[in-house]
Amino acid sequence: MTSSAAPRRRLLPALLAAAALAAAAVLTTAAPASAHDELVSSDPAAGATLDAVPAEITLTYSAEILAEDGATQVQVTDETGASLAETAPVVSGTEVTQTLSPAASGVVSVVWRVVSSDGHPISGDFTFTVPAAAAAAPTPTQTASSAPSASPSATTSETAAPAATPEATDPATAEASDASPLPWILLVVALLIVAGAIAYLFVARGRRGAGDGGSTGTPGR
């Protein structure tokens, strides 16, 4: 029994050493994976609802991002898939900034890909929302400007009404001016005829009286 116990005691340290090496290997391979940088925050935040599209998006990471050409990519699109990114993203330490075009509404999607400080690429995505009402804010101005446009038509109709009044009065005035001289002329002619007839009667009677007086006086002599 003593001879069989000795080999077992020799195998025990070897097994412990092998287990320690295996554990070290596992920890060594897991350490780089856990050391990858990650997105800490974003402005605007994921799922936020904004009044308008911001001028830029800022992504903040847990460590400095590699600023090599083409290493950093930020894609920002609206609901139709149109790109809102105006320029290439700018890397400054732990922050990545992407300028945006403000003409958009609805759900805005952000897809990013960067290279962390340990040389491993990392990526992610999120969305935020801009209500359609915020994009349509200039509409009341157009409605207000269209309202006065109806005023000239009303003014035109108002000015057209007085124009119709002289047309209605002109024929009556013309008829009155044309008809008024004729009755007066006829009246004057009638008066002249009556006056002439009366004068004629008086003259005729005077002549008859003178003739009768002369004939009566002659037999008396």
Phi, psi and omega in degrees: 000332179290324180290327180283333180285331181295314178298325179296322179293327179288327180287332183299311177297325179295319178295320179295320179295319178296320178296321179295319178295320178296317179296320178296321179296317179297315179295324180293318179286331181280336183297312179298325181295320180283347181272358178299144177288163180215160178285122181271316182202168177216152177228105010284160181285158178297132180080006182286154174245120186247159176284332180204164178291129181291161179290334181203161174247136179241125178249127182246128183248169184285344179211172181295143182261142178294132184259031178287154181297129179079355181284332182251128179227132177226116179251125180235121183227154176268191184295332181276355182091001179287140182283137177255357181283124183269325182226177176288149179295149181248126180260129177220094180069243181267002184246144174236126183244134179231118178283150186233157170273132186282349186277085178195158175208166182092207181276125179254126182257138179237121176238123184236155176210124180226169176250120183287174184295338179270006177090000180266134177285142175229155183211168179184180179204159175200173181225157168218165189237138173240112182301148179296330179298327179293323178288334182267015182303323180293352183300316178303329178295320178293322179294320179293323180287333180281335181297314179296340182295335178284341182295316179301325180294321178294321178296321179296317180293325179292320180287336180287331181296312176298331180294329180284337183294314177298327180296325181284328183274333183299313179299320180295319179295320180294318179296320180295320181289327179283324185276334186293323180291326186297312178299321181293322178294316179298321179296317179297317179297319179297318179297320179296320179296315179298316180298321179294320179295318180297317180296322179295319179297316179298318181294319181295318179295322179297321179292320179295319180296322179292324179290321180292322180294322182290322181289328180289322183287333185291315178295333180297325179290000000 
